[in-house]
Amino acid sequence: MKKNAKISKRGNVRMTCNVLCAALFTYHLSLLTSSCTDWTDHYDEGPATGADLTVMDLLEKSGQTADFATQVRQAGYADLLASSQALTVFAPIQSPNAADVRRMVANHIARHIYPASTPQSVGIEMLNGKIYHFSPFSKALPASNGVVHLLETQIPYVNNLYEHIETRPELSELYSFIHRFDEVKFDVDDSVEIDIDGQGRPVYDSIWVSYNRLLEHPVYGLGSIAREDSTYTMLLPTNEAWQQAYDRIAPSFKVYDEASSVADSLQDIRTRLAIVENLIYRTPSLLTPHSPAASQQWHCLALPLAQLRQPGDLGQASHRGG
């Protein structure tokens, strides 16, 4: 399902940054997604007989969730909640408050149907990839395309590592480079074939997902820090540290090409890849003084704890996903 993106491996390059931030993200996951072979398989548990309102209809017609329904429309998710896709919505009955409405709303919507009988051990993945465990469930309100659970308050939004990088101005150089590789892909496994067109081709109730080939490529990916299904430690160079490393490393990647623009472009991308390739570690051992750790690219690093700034120094970059 994922595109093949060739990202060349290079020799390890040592980088000494003025400022490094160690960020640890921890979560609990119980994976609950499945491929669907027919329409009925798309539902984990069907809605009650006679439910003729969509999830969006329920939100708008209930006085308890009218404010949330307005924010769903503002966020651009109204069409999704009125579609034929199977969805679960955790709707706060108190007026939700959020600076980023779209991000807040996506934090309350899950694909597939999770009835009130869903055990606490099941991790429920929201549209934004965050995973939560609920106990106890509220009474489920059945809809024609899913179910609505009423919550007293909104679910708190906690940044993962990628979001932390995105929202910190002093990390904008790092974010700008990683963001180059962001794309949206068609999710074949979770999309449902609902018809055949006039030329005999399948028509899907389509689901699209975010994908970053630099981070998530199955062979060359540095670490899926935007997904909350693994534990990572990451070194985050500030813009000042990034520029110092770039200036020092770039001469090592100087190439010749008849077109100077091509040579400059190759030197730039190789330099930036050399900076980021050993920033992400799958183990939290970096938080232990003098303990070595292997990056996703198998570069070993051991730094005294005094050389690392803790997550709180640059804001919260260490969070639970649930």
Buried (B, 14 or more C-beta within 10 A) or exposed (E): EEEEBEBEEBEBBEBEBEBBBBBBBBBBBBEBEEEBEEEEEBBBBBBEEEBEBBBBBBBBEBEEBEBBBBBBBEBEBBEBBBBEBBBBBBBBBEEBEBEEBBBBBBBBBBBBBBBBEBEEEBBBBBBBBBBBBBEEBBEBBBBBBBBBBBBEEBBEBBBBBBBBBBEBEBBBBBBBBBBEBBEEBEBEEBBBBBEEEEEEEEEBBBBEBBBBBBBBBEEBBBBBBBBBBBBBBBBBBBBEBBEBBBEBBBEEBEEEEEEEEEBEEBBBBBBBBBBBBBBBBBBBBBBEEEBEBBBBBEBEBEBEEEEBBBBEEBBEBBBEBB
